[in-house]
């Protein structure tokens, strides 16, 4: 009766659900409009997947799944691209995904769950749509807390910062204290034991341990790169023409190698490309593999993203992995909610057994 029953909107490949379930939350459904998410979400989490736009989802579909559960949770991460730093000046309001947060708000108000959680990019907190979301929840008698957190503080081996919101009808709920603030997990701890690969190589027993190919010029570039360095370390003949311009000099964090003894940079949907960020392997002359990216997102090493025998589409899988909620951060969110409910139940029991004033207890 005291278990939290959840629905995960914008569930993607299952990072949030995986973490919530690891914390003891019963996730009954994941919803996403991307058909590529179905196999990794449902196979790894043994949870039903609904291929449907959240814009077309009716509140009754969620309420029916919750049944008579006492504690319910609506969770999700609306697509973050409209609010991301990586948009490079594009107008967020013109992005069709801008209003998906409003759809999350609609379903939250119509289903009235006990608990709500949402994870997104830090810049969302600066937007008017987020202020409207907070006001709507508070108007519906939710206690709301939110903060920007470092994923590395919760065991995720990357420097990813995220906005985490928690809301509850039971009282104030807050994220648990950092578990790895003093000793963040590093690239070395995460991927150093994986088999070596060459650029364009794939491990015969793990199709996800696959590295994108490199052009001869990019192969020369990565050989000239050092961990933590930039393209500014190269011979001038290797520097891209766009970086020689004044505007290009402000982008030093591309064409770089990761550093062994630090957390990785933030994983994006293009992490498999050497030229898309500091995604070069610390030692091997290649970008990190899809499997390495998934591990840095704190997915288990055995997490499957494609059916056996299915063709591997590196762009699709990079998108699924890069867009995922890091599993360890999701687990911290889940633990926060479970602790909150347990505290509420404990206080409830204490109140029932407390002697009535003026009456002697036997």
Secondary structure, DSSP 8 states (H G I E B T S, - for coil): --SEEEEEET-TTSHHHHHHHHTT-EEEEEEES-TTHHHHHHHHHT-EEEE--GGG--HHHHHHHHTT-SEEEEEE----GGG-GGGTT--GGGSTTTTHHHHHHHHHHHH--SEEEEEE-GGGGGSHHHHHHHHHHHHTT-EEEEEEEEGGGGT-SB--EEEEEEEESSS-------SSSSS---HHHHHTTS----TT-EETTEEEEE-----HHHHHHHHT--BT--GGGS-GGGS-HHHHSTGGGG--SSS-B--TTS-B----TTTT-GGGSS-B-SSSSSB--HHHHHHHTT--TT---S-TT----HHHHHHHHHHS--HHHHHHHHHHHHHHHHHHHHHHHHHHHS--TT----
